[in-house]
Amino acid sequence: MGDSMYADIQKNGAADVSAVNDTNGEGCYDPNFELFLEAEDVAITTGRVRVESSHPGFSGGGYLVGIESDEDTVTFNVTVPGSGFYDLNFISASYNGYKENNVYVNGVFAGVAKVEGTNFQDSILKRVYLNAGKNEIKMTKGWGWIRLDALKITASPSIDENIYKVSAQLVDPYATDRAKKLMQFLVDMYGKYIISGQYSDKGINGPEFKVIYSITGKYPAILGLDFIDYTPSRVAHGTKSKAVEYAIEFDKLGGIVTFCWHWNAPEPYLYDTSENPWCSGFYTRATNINLGAIMDGKDPQGYELLLRDIDEIAKQLKRLQEADVPVLWRPLHEASGGWFWWGASGPDAYIKLYRLLFDRLTKVHGIHNLIWVWNGQHPDWYPGDEYVDIIGMDIYPGERVYSPHTSKFFEMTEWPVAKKIIALTENGCLFDPDLAFRDGAVWSYFGTWSGDFVSSDYTLSEKYTERYMFEKVYNHEKVITLDELPDLRNYGK
Ligand code: CA
């Protein structure tokens, strides 16, 4: 791809998604289509799945229970008049608390159906592609423990054609020229191209990049790195990192860098046992740090230690700024999952910490080479449009699942008030770009995690993604690789 193509894209403005609102020609897609199926009447079940009717609020003659282990499945065979997108509403009730279960359509993972609370309620998986004629919709156990009343299928509303029209204005008003140029590039590509990314602790010469290049003849456009081993409680144990050097090297080669930070809790909070050693200190299970207490002023020493750690990472970000390297900066990731300590005290404490980090880096340390990627993974954890440039989601759907996670993508478009770029900031499997464009779920970029998601001893690991899919993705005309990036230093000139 030459620079002229980018110029055309900039000239032509935002993405044209009207194509994905069409009916795709097969059958007769009815935008008013609606189908209501009582689970207890029509579903085919296996394992322990059975009908009950004691929990009030259901429709029809009852509901299904017994989705408890892998052999317990519920299958609906449905016929729709035309190929296209449908919302699948698994009307259900939880036994208690939040539950999610897996949905497969014609054998392909389509997403999870979620319920929270014991009343029968809507649980809508949006924009699932069904073929004209027969389709198999199957629910399998994710967490299990729901009462499934009915499946309601409706034609999906048309995509809001403005979802890809996002502002290139960064939340840091003093953002560097290079950060602004990178954001402009991301905005210009958004909805039209997907930018390839790959985590590798050793940079472009790491096994992941070597393996991808040997198979596809291409390098990922984005290198993903981690500040983990710059964290004081790890440095105290002798860790060393070259992540900043790898980032500067990759930038010189014309690539884009992203950083996360597995923030090892400060030393006084580490259990450091054989089960939970010091090096696992970013996990909630390995530390007794109480972020809620710290952010409420009840642990001033802890607050000072958090500032100390932020200031250490600021030094590394400063080195990148001095080298004029813009960074897709994704701190405090996967918070709502609770498995990392910054997510273990709930959203209020997390949001306070996120804002503290933002203010300390930008205002105290004068770090302005960052594009802020929020990765809290749940709307309750959103710190606000004024702190976020990009919304990221990490998805590990299992092995050899190439779904573009369409339903999740569209759910995320509703989280910010302003429109933001949406990216798949970590993935286990690659997703099929053809399906992403078919569904109109065009993630800005992806970032496959390191290790056996790609390589095993410098050879390809096909455990999560098979060779043919690596070849397809990295040679896809709508997927941008390192060689296809424009000169980002002079982008837009
Ligand atoms: Ca029912």
Residues whose N, C-alpha, C, O or C-beta is under 5 A from the ligand:
A	BS01	CA	E38 A39 E40 F58 S59 G60 G61 G62 Y63 D149 A150
